[in-house]
Amino acid sequence: MLLNQPLGKVFRTGFLAVTPGTIGCFMSREELTDEVLAAWLDEQLSSGLMAEIEKELRSSESLRLRVAALSQRRDEGVHTVGAIWRRQRLSCPPRSTLGSYLLGTLTDAENEYLEFHLHTVACRACLANLDDLESRQSEAAGSETTERRRRIFETSAGYLKRPSAD
């Protein structure tokens, strides 16, 4: 299958040749590693890559059996450090750090890491959190302005006089 998708969690699996921001290479069913299939099970891949793998799964019994075996191993409690790391999102910053990123209050090193995590790795969970924070920030800014105008009007209403008709 030909992959040319925005870079997602696949970056961590290390199975593809990567150019900044994209994955571009040809993969056969045999080249789909257990790491990639586990990331697919955890929904950690880009939507385009997820769709490509699902398409391959529909046409390959052997690939479906591999995914079933991976799922069964996970259900039996067989875990790798990498799987635990991905599932627990240990490299993802807390939501408060994403808020600090939006406010521009992070150190250069923290900002550099978040830029990498958000724009190069393209972590879907963190991008969703960031999008939510941005929308809440814009909603709050709009309501604060309206509230401020209302308070100013209410407190200054008695001080305003109509011009006399002299």
C-alpha positions, 0 to 999 in steps of 0.5 A: 500500500502506498502511504503518503499521510501526515505524520502521526504516532507512527513516528514512534514505531520507527518502521518507515522512512520519514521526511519532516511532516509526512510518511512516504513509502511503499509498504506491503502487508508483510511489512506491517509490523506488530508495532504498527498494528498495535498502534492501529488497535490503539487508534494512534495512527493518522486517519489516512493510515488507519483507513489504509490498514483497514482496507488491507485487513478487509482483504487479508485473512492472515493480517486479520489473524495477526491483529486478533492474536495481538489483541488476544495477547494484550487481553491476556496481560502480555505487555511491552514497555513500548505498548505501555508507554503508548497507551498511557501517553507517557510522552504527552504533556499535561493539559495545563502545559498545553494551556501554558503553551497557548499563553506563551509562558513556557521555556524555550526547551518546553516550547521546542518539545511541544512544537515537536510533539504537536507538529512533527509527531502530530499526537492526535490526543494532544492536538485534540486537547489543544484545539479544545483549549483554543476554542475555550480561550476564544469563547472566554475572550468573547464573553469577557468583552461582552461582560466588561462592556455591560459592567461599564455601561451599568456603572456609568449610566448615572453619570451620562447626561443628555445634551441640553436643547439650548 
